Amino acid sequence: MYVWITVLAGLALLPALLRTFFPYFFQDCVYMYRALGCGIRLNVYKRKTPFYSIVDCFLYAVKKHPRKAFIHFEGKTHSYEEVDKESNKVANALRSEAGLREGDTVALFLGNEPRFVWTWLGLAKLGCPAALLNFNIRSKSLLHCFSCCGASVLIAAAELRDAVEEILPALKEKGITVYLLSDECTTDGIQCIGQAIAKASDTPLSPSLRSNIHIRTTALYIYTSGTTGLPKAAYVTHERVWASSFIQGVCGVTSEDIFYINLPLYHSAGFLIGLVGSIERGNTVVLRRKFSASQFWDDCRRHNITVMQYIGETLRYLCNMPKKDNDRDHKVRIAIGNGVRADVWKEFLNRFGRIHVGELYAATEGNVGFINYTDKVGVVGRINILSKVFFPFSIIKFDIEKEEPVRNAEGLCIPVGKDEVGLLVGKITKHTPFVGYAGNEQQTEKKRLGDVFVKGDLYFNSGDLLRIDHDNFVYFHDRVGDTFRWKGENVATTEVADILMMVDCIEEANVYGVKVEGHEGRIGMAAVKLKEGREFDCINTCSVLANYLPVYARPRFIRIQNSLEVTGTFKMKKVKLVEEGFDPTLIRDPLYFLDLPQKKYIPLSQEIHKSIVSQDIKL
């Protein structure tokens, strides 16, 4: 009798003891249960014949709840059945008009709108990979992005016609078929496909049209600036599509949730985690053309949104809005994203209520990722017994100055200790592959790191510095190489430097990112050497950058130097420049600030610097 009482008392005390000595035990168990479930399902999908793709998952949702709302957009609601029929019309029209067949790559140049969704689904039903083009890029960058994916067809939104016309001669030269989602177009070389889609049949397409698709087939091309150069087209296989789609489930999202997407659909976050994740869950999406801090919570209340996406900047913008009495009047329970600072994270929770923040770390082309399922502020993940089973990784010592891993006498890399910052690398295996970039074998090879722990082994170089503390929490530290992140976008410094050197007065340019108090990421800055006898042209420099670069990629600060310091291998030195920042009290070189309203660079005075730091001047 007393034995049973003792046992029952012990069981009653067990939860309290676990919380005291193993505070994250229950959260670890829930995460592992969800993650294992996703892993088992992916394994089942891999073995299915014919292959079970995300399109089949969508068709299952259509059959299960045809009239359920799939997309809310600008006052209109599109059901699963309606989106299915619209995608059938797109597929049938493109099959007859463009002769598209399985394996043909098609570039999509569209903004956030329902047509993006059913155009992609139509292509997927034909077995055609889609290259998701950033609708902000123009000219050289746009042509490059289109060329490297090997697309034979370009489909563009009507409002992007000017951008298409700018590169039309080059597209004609390559024999590319260009379609505009419009009913009429007078430009020679651009065909309108709006009416053809409207008149096309909405009858379902035979799965045999995509019968050769399998788990390792390329499903998408998503562009990433990586560590150097112009944007690179990362191969996204069907396996990666499935793995990304499971993130919602791991975070606790269900089919009853309403998911808010205001991040661009050309991004892996908006497309894979948001859109595709919602298809996998079978839930409802509220789609917005772009993020609006002033209307964010009104949207959430209007549509009863329960799950939101963010980047670090998103949460800061929300926190910067004037406080209202109804700040906590919403149904949002989960936020999924990355890049939020700990102080903004805390402020967000204090102001808007108890919301589970699923901060994650991942890269479009990478083979390792983490997710914070514990609600611990400031971390991007937690290591448990499943972590290295799913993603065999290591964090190794890294020389910031030389921008390369530290190696021992045997030429092998050295793992860091607990709480030590190092370079994250993921082991390349059959189950954790790194496919690389389309049409860019050189950059693909640069991301492969060999002889890491054993001669002949191969790892993916993330280009990111992380650390793991004694409680196995993972912290993001910084990015390395020639890329920095600003306004939620990766900025490739070599591309910006190339554009700067198109300016008549500039001979050399060294571009880098600098920290600004109160902002996530790094803002663009350039040290430039002027041509002999020339003065800095404040207006023309601004004009050239505006013609070739989106706003987030334009250097907001310019530093004029007599010469640019290089290494022995003629690489631009950046570390000292980054450390010095843009403070005119510390720098003797002439400094300029990009005044966007005036459309020119103006001298950076101490008063302007003070206003930037105090956030009186918005960046």
N, C-alpha and C positions, 0 to 999 in steps of 0.2 A: 504493500500500500504506500509506504513512505517513499519507496523507490520510484513509483509512478508519479507521486506528487513532485519529487525532486526533478524527474525527467520533464514533466509538464512545466514546472517553474523555469527550468533551463531553457526550454523551447520558447516560453513567453519572453524571457530576457534576451534571447538570441538576437532579434532585430536591433535592440538597443546596443548590445555589445558590438555587433557588426558595424553599426553607424559610428560607434566610438573609435574602434580600432581599424576598421576598413570603411571609411566614410563614403567611398564610391562603389562599394560592392554591388548594391542593387542596380545602380546605373550601368555598371560594367556588364552585369548579367543581362539586362534588357538590351543593351547594345549588341552583345554577342549573339543573343537569340535572334535579333532582327538581321544582323549581318550574316549569320549562318543560313538563315532562311533565304536571303537573297542569293547567297553562294550556291545553295542547293538548286534553286530555281534556274539560275544561269546555267548550271551543269545540265539540267534537264533540257533547256532550250538548245544547248549545243548539240545534244544527241538526237534531237527530233528530226525526223525525215518526212516531208521536206523541212528545211530550216524554219524555225518560228521567229520571225523578225518583229520589230516594233510595229510594223504595218499590220501584221496579223493580230497583235495585241490591240491595236486601234479598232480593227474590224470586229474583234470579240466584244469590245466596249459598245460598238454600234449595235451589235446584235442583242447585247444584254440590256442596254437602256437607250434606245434610238432617240427618244425625245428629251433626254436629259440635256441640260445646257452644257455645252462644251466651251464656247467662247462668248464672253460679254465684251462688246467693243463699241464705244461711242453711241450708246443708247440702243444698240441692236444686240439681239441674242441669237447665236447660231448653235443649233443642237448637234449632237454627234452624227445623227443621220444626215442633216443638211451639209455638214462639212464633208462627210463621206461622198455625198452626191456631187458636191462642187469639185472635189478632188478627182472623181471619176471623169467629170467633164474636161478638166485640165488634161488628164492623162490621155483621154480619147482624142482631144484636139491636137495635142503635141505629137501623138502617134501618127495621126494622119497628115498634119501640116508640116511637121519637122522630120517625120520618119524616125522618131526616137526609138531606140531599142535598148535592151538590157546592157548595162555597162557604159553607155554614153554619158559623159559628164556634162552637166548643165550648171552654169553660173547664175545665181539668183542675186539681183541687185534691187532689193526692196527694203522698205522700212517696216516698222512694226504694224501689221494689219492682218486681218483674217486671210487675205489673199496669199500672204506669205505662207501661212499654215497649209492651206489646201493646194497651193502650187507645189510645195515640197512633198506633201503626201501623194499627189498625183505622180510626181517623178519617182517616188519610192515604190509606188505600185507597178511602175514599169521597170524597176530594177536599175534606175539611173542615179548615180551619186550626184549630190548637189554641193556646189561650192558656194559658201555663204559669204558674199562680199560686203565689206563695211561700207555703208552708204555715205559715210563722211569723206572718203578718200576720193581723190581726183587725179587726172593726168597720168604722170609716170607711175605712181603707186598703183592706181587702178588698173592700168594696162598690165603691169607686172603681176598683180594678183590674179588677173584673168588668165594670163599666159601660163603661169607655172602649174596650174591645176589640169591643163590639157583639155579644157572645155571646148566643145564644138558649137555650143549654143549659149547665148546670153539672153536672159529674161529680165527686163527692167521695168520698174514702176514708171508711170507716165510723168511724174514730177521729177524724175531723174534723167529725163531726155537730154538736157543740156550736157550733163556729165558724160553721157554715152556718145553724143555727137562729137565731143572733144577728142575721143580716141577712135572714132569710127573709121577713119582712113586706115589705121593700123589693124583694126579688126577685119576690114574688107580684105586687106593684104593677106591675112591669115586664113581667109575663107570662112570666117565665123558667121553663123546665122544669128541675127539680132532681132529679138521680138520685144515689142512694147505692150504692156498690159493696158491697152487703150483701144478705142473704137476707130480712131483715125490718126494718121501721121503722114505729113507731107515730105519728110526727110527721106531722100533716096538712100537705100541700104538698110532702112529700118522697117520691119514689117509689124503691122498691128495684129494682135491675136485676140483682142477683146471679144469681137463678134464671133470668131470661130469657137471660142470657149463657150460663149453664151448659147450658141446653137448646137453644141456637141451633145452627144448622148450621155446620160448619167448612169447608164447600165454598168454594173460591176465588171471589173477586168479579171481575166483568168490569172490565177496564181502561177500558171505555167510561163507567163511573161517574165517572171523573175525567178525561175526554177534553179538557176545556177548560183544564186546567192547563198553564202554560208557565213559562219561566225567571223572569219578573218577577211571577208570581202570589205572593200572600202564603201562606207555608207555616206560619208560627208567629207568635205574639206573645210576646216575652220582655221581662220588665219590668226597667227600669232607672230609678234615681232621677234620672239625668241631673245637671243642675246646680242645679235648683230644684224645690221643690214635692213633691207626692205622686208615687209611682212612675208611670212612663210606659210605655205599651205600645209597644215598638219593633217596627215591621214587620220581619219576617225573611222575605225572599223565598226562592224555591227556589234562586236563584243564590247567595245568601248561605249557605244550607244546604250547598251543594256546596263553596263556597270554604272554609268552616270545616272541613268533613269532610276536606279535603286536608292539614290541619296535621299529623295523625299521619304521613302519608306523607312530608311534607317533613322531619320529625324522624327518619325512618328506621324507623318502625314497619312491621311486615309482617303478613301473614295468620297467621303462626305465633306471634305474640305473644299474651300474656295481659294484658289491660288492666284496671287497678284503678280503679273509680269510687267514691269516697266523698264527692265534692262533690255538692251537691243538683242534681237533674235539672231544676229550674226555672231554673237558671243556664245561661248560654250555654257556660260551660266544661264543666260536667258533661254537658250535653245535646248540644251541637253538636260540641265537640272530642272528648268522651269517647264517648258513645253512638253518635251519627251517624258519627263518625270510625271507630269499630269496625265499623259496618256497611259503610262504604266499603272498609275494609281486609279485611273478612271474618274478623276475629279473634274471640277469646273475651273476654267481660267478666266481671269479678268485681264484683258490685254490693253495696254496703253502705248501710244506712239512714243512717248518719252517720259522720263521721270519729272514730276512736278511736286516740289516740297509743299507748296501752298494748297494743293488739292489732294495730297496723298491721303490724309485721314478722312476727308469727305468721301473719297472713293471707297475707302475701307468701310465706312458706315453705310454708304449707299448700297454696296454690293454684299455686305456681311462677310467681308474677306476674313479668312482665318489664318492664312499663311502668306507671308511676304518674302520677297528677295531683297538683298541689299548688297552694296559695296560699301567700303568704309565711308566714302563721301556721302552716300545716301543718308546714313544715320546722322552724320554731322549736320547736313542740311536740315533734317527734320528737327534736330535739337536747336538749331539757330532760328527757327521760326518763332514768332511771338507766342508766348504761352496763352492757352485758352482754358476755360473752365471744363471743357469737354475733352481734354487731351486723353483721358483714360476711357472715354466712351467709345469703345470699339470691341471687336471680337477676335482680333489678331492674337494668336497663341504661340505661333512659331515664326521665327525669322531665320532664313538660310542665306548665307553669303560669306564674304571674306574681306579682310583688310580693315577692320574697325579697330581704332585705338582703344585701349582699356578705359581711358577717362571718358571718351564718348560713349562707350558701351555702358558704363555705370550711369551716366547722365540719361541715356536713352531709357534704361530700365526704371530709374527713379521717376522720370517724368511720365512715361507712357504705360507703366504698369508691368506686371509679371508676364514676360514673354520669353519663351525658351529661344535663346540665340544659338543656332547651329553654325558656329564659325568653323570654316573648313579651310584646308590647304590642298590645292591640286593644280595641275597644269594640263592644258588641252592635250599636249603631246606626251605628257609624262607617264610614268608607270608606278608612281607612288603617291599616296594621298592620305590625309588625316581628317578627322572631324571631331569637334568638341561636342560631346553628348552629355556633359556634366554640369553645364551652367557656370563653370568656373570662369570668371572674367579674365580676358587677356590671353587665353591659350587657343591654339588651333587644332588641338587633338590630344589624345591620351593613348599611351602605349599599353596594350594588354596582350594576352597570350595569342590572340588571333592576328595581331598587327603584322608580325613578320611572316605569318603563314600566307596572308593575302598579298602583302607587299614586302618582300625581302629587301630591306634598305639598311643604310648606315649613314652616320654623320661623321665626316672626316675632317682632319685639320686642313685649314686653307690659308694661304698667304694672300692677304688683301692687296698688298702693294704689287706683287707679281701676278696677281689674279690667276693663281694655279694651286692645285693641292700640294700639301707638304708631303714629301716622300722620305722614307728611311734609307739606310745604307744599301738595302736590297732593292731599292727602287719601288717599294710598295707604299701604299697610303697608310695613314695612321688614324685609327678611330679616336674621336674626342672622348673626354670623360663626361660625367654628369655635370650639368650646368655650364658646359663649355660650348661656345659657338663654333659651328663648323659647316661645311658644305654638305647638303643632303644629296645622296646618290641612291638610285634604285637599281637593284640587280636585274639585268636583262635575261629573262628566261622564257621558256615556251608559254608559261602562264602569265608572265608579266613582261610582255614584249615592248620594245620601243620601235615603232614602225618608221618614224621620221617625217621628212617633209617632201612633198611632191616636187619633182624637178629641181631639187637642190641637195644633191648627195654630199656636197662639201659641208653644208651646214648640218646635215644629218650626222656626218662623221664627227663634227665638232662637239656634238652632244653625247657622243659615246666615249666613255672613259675606260681605258683598259689597264690591266695589271694593277687592280685596286688592292686586293688582298692576296691573290694568287696569280702567278704568271698565266696570262691567257684569259682571265675572266673579263667580263664586260658589264659596265654599269651605265645607267643614264645619269648625266650630269644635269641636275635641276637648275643650276645657276642661282640657287637660293641658300642663304645662311640661316640655319635653325639651331635650336638647342633643346635638350630634354632635361628637365629638373629631376630631383631625387624622388619625386612622387610620380614620375613617368608622364608628366604633362609636357606637351610639345609647344614651343614658342617660335613664332616667325621673327627673325631678326632683321634681315635686309636682303636686297637683291645684289648680285654681283655682275660684272661684265658690262656690256654696252647697252643695257636696257634699264630704264627706270619706269616707275608707274605714277601716273598723274590723272586725276579725275576718272579713275577706274579704267584707264587705258594704258597699255604698254607703249612706251615711246622708244624707238630705236635711234640711238644717237648718231649712228653713221648716216642714216637717211637724212636726218635734220642737218647734219654737217654738209652733206652733199648739196642740199638746197641752199644753204647759206653761202656756199662758195659760188653759186650762180649770181650772187649780187656783185655788181661791177666793182665796188670798192673793197671787197673782201678777198684776201689771198688764201688764208687758212682759217679753219674753224675747229674748235674742240668743244663738243657738246656734252653736258653732264646734268645730273639732277641734284638740286640742293633742297635741304629741309627748310620748311617754313612753319614757324610756331603756330599750332592750332589747326594744321592741315595734315591729312594722311598723304603718304607717298612723298614724292619729290617733284618740284617744279623745274621746268626746263631753264637752263642757263648756258650761255656759250661764251667762251673766250675766243676772240678773233684777232687775227693779225691783218692789218690793212695793207693794201697795195701801196708801193712807194709813191709818196707825193699825194696820196688821196686822203680825204676826210670821210668820216663815217656819215653815210647817207641815211638819216633817220626815217625818212618817208619811203624811199625805194626799198630799203631792207624789209620794212613792214609789208609793203605791197607784194614783193616776191614771195615772202613766207605765206601770206594770205592766199596766194594763187595756187600754192602747191601743198600746203599742210593744213590739217584741221586745227582748230583753236587750241586743243589740249597739247598739241605737239610743237607749237611755236614757242621758242625761247622767250620767257618773260623778262629775262635779264641778259644784257650784253656787257662783256668786259673787254675793253680794248687793251691789247698787250703788244709790246714791241716784237716779241718772239714767243712761240709756243714751245713749251718744254716737252721733249720726247725721250723715250727710253733708248737703250742701245740697239734695240730692234725697230726703232722708228715708230713705236706706238705712243700715242698721246698720253701724257701723264695727267691723271685726273684727281688723284687722292688729295693732294694739297689744295687744289681748286675747290673741291667739294667741301673740305674742312673750312676754308676761308669764307665760303658762302657769298653773300651779296651786301655785306655791311660796309657802307662808304667810310665809316670811321676807322676801319681796319685795312681797307684796300686803297692803295694810292693810284691804281690804274683808273682811267675814266670808266664810269659805270652808267648804263642806260636801262630804263624800264619801259616795257611795251605798254603804252596807253591805248587800249583797244578802242575806246570811244573817239579818241583823236586820230586813230589809225597811223600812229608813228611812235618811234622810240623817243623818250624824253630823258634828260639827265636825271640820274637817280640821286636826289638830295637826301640829306639826313631826315628832313621832314617827311618825304615820301616813304623812306625806309621805316620810319617810326609808325606811319599810318598803315603800312603793310603788316608790320608785326602786331599792331593793335587791332588788326582786321577792320579798320575803318575803310581801307581800300580793299574791295573784294577781288579775289583772284579767280 
